[in-house]
Amino acid sequence: MFKLGLTGGIATGKSTVSTHFKEQHIPVLDADVIAREIVMPGEPALAEIVATFGEEMLLADGTLNRQALGSVVFGNPAKLQQLNAITHPRVQASMRAQIAAHEAAGAPLIVLDIPLLLEGHNAAGADAVMVVSVPEEVQKQRLMARNNLSEEAALKRINSQMPLAEKRQLADYVIDNAGTIAETYAQVDAVLAEILH
């Protein structure tokens, strides 16, 4: 089974590409979805987050207060490292189990949708890496429009990530998502054809 890592930068259109894979009935494992699942009420990761960062990390309904947690770890590398030590092993274990299940089911290809795939030095073990990319100006404009951010706030988020130029250099496949959706899908289909030939 071929494992294709899918990544990009904020507001580059990774979810557009991910949706296209799903429409082709290709299994997509989304690290963000798994990360949300492992901190649901009753999950050990949530209990550990509360034990580490305090009861104020819970909302009244017993779910994770993402805003409170974000304000604690954002801009504090030591606290972020503590949080990652709780969540990352669990996300990776869940991903490995799901990969094994798809492999056992005979899937020829699986997509690992991982925003920090390259920052994590491909710990997920993808066989190839696809980066969804747009010019920085397009990225900035999309992010400002999507999240209703000022230019300064948008650039702060963009600059907190590994530069897209660096990601493109590390990629096996680069999808240019600055054109139409049809043009993006055509590039993805060409990669699929190459992988599944």
N, C-alpha and C positions, 0 to 999 in steps of 0.2 A: 504494500500500500504506500502510495506517495503522499508525503505530508508537505503541503504548501503553506508556508508562513505568510500571513497577510498583515501588512502594517502600513503606516503612513504618518502624517502629521495631523495636528488638530485642524479640522475643517478642510481636509484635502479630498474628502469624498470616499473614505474607506468603506463606509456603510453602504454606499451605492454599489460598490464592487461586491461586497459581502452579500447583498440582496440578489445580485445577478447569479452568484454561485448557488444560492438557495433555490432560485428559480430553475436552475439546471439540475436540481435534486442532488447536489453535492453537499455532503455534511459539512457544516461550519460550526466549529467550537469557538465560542466567543468568550475570551478571558474576562471581559467586563461583566458578562451575564453570570459566569461562574463566581466571580468575586462578590456579586450581590447575593447569590444563593448561599454562599458559605457564612454570611453574617445575618442570616434570617434568625428570628427568635427560636431558641432551642438548640441552635448550632454551637459547638464548642468555641468557634472563633469569636462569636459575639460575647460569650461569657468571659473569654480571655481579654478582649478589648475593654470591657467594663472593669475587670480586675486591674488592668494596667493603667487605664486613663480615667477611671472614675464613673460613678453612676450617672453623671450628667451626659454621658455618651448615649443614654437611652431616652427615647421619646416616651410620652405617657402610655402609648399602646405597646411598649416593650420592644419596638423596632429601633434600629440604629439611628442615632441623630447624626446624619452625615455632615451637616453644617458644623455642629460642635466639634466633631472629630477633625474635620478639615481645618478648622481654625487652630486646633492644637498642633497638627502635624505640618501644615503648610508653612514653609520657610523655617522649619526646625528639623534639620537633617537627623538628629539623634532620635527624636520622637517618631519621625517617618520610618526610620530604620526599625524601631520597635514594632510599629504597625506592620511593616512588610514582613518581619520575622514571624508574625502571627498569621498573616493572610497568604503570603506567597507559597509556602509549602503545601497548604491546603488547596490552593488553586491548581498547583502543579499536579498534586495527587489526583484531583478530580479529572483534570485534563487527561492524564495518563490512563485512567480507568476508562474514560469515554473513547480515547483513541483505540485501546485494546478491544473494546466492544465493537467498534466500527470495523476494525481489522478482522475480527472473528466473523463478522457478518459478510465479509468479502468486498467491502468498499474499495474501489481501485484508487480513490483519491479522497483526501480529507483536507479541509482548510482550517488552519489555526489562526484565528483572528485575534492578534495580540498587539495592542498599541505599543508596548515597550519591548517588543521582540528583539530589536537590535541593541537597545540599551541593556537588555538582559543577556546579551551575547548568545542569543538563540538557545537558551536553556531548554526550550521546548523540543529541540531536536528536529526542526523543520529540514526537509531535504532541499528546499529552495525557498528563497524569500522574494515576495512580490511587494514592491513599495508603490503606493498610490500617491502621486505627486502633482502639485500645481505650482505655478510661479508664486513667490512670496507675496506679491501685491494682491493676487487673486485670493490667496489663503487669508490674508489680513481682511480684505473686504468681505469675504464669506463669513468669517468668524465674527466680525463686527455686526453684520446683518443677522446672523443666526442667533447670537447670544446677547444682542443689543448692548454691545460693549463700545467704549471709547477706543480710539486708535491706540492710545497708550496702554489700556488694559489688554487689548487684543495682542499687541506686540509683546507684552509681558508674558502672556501665556505661550505665544509662539516661541519666544526666546528661552523659555524654561525647558524646552524639548531639544533633543538632538537635532541639529540643523538638517533640513530636508536634503541639502546637497550631499551631506555625509551619508544619509540613509540611501540615497540613489547610488552612491559609489559601492555600498555594501550589498546592494540588491542583485539578485539574479534576473529579475524582471522588473521594469519600471513602467507603470501605467500612467500616462499623461492624462489627467482628468480635467484639463482646462477647456476642452471642447464640449461637444454635445454628449449626452448619455449614450447615444448610438455609437459614437466614435470610441468612447470608453469601453463599452461592451464588446466592440469588435476587437480591441486590443486584448481584452481578457480572453475572448474566444480563441484567439490565435495562440495564446499561452496554453490554454486547455488542450488544444489540438496537438501542440508540441509535447505536452506532458503525457497525454493519453494515447499517443499515436499507436 
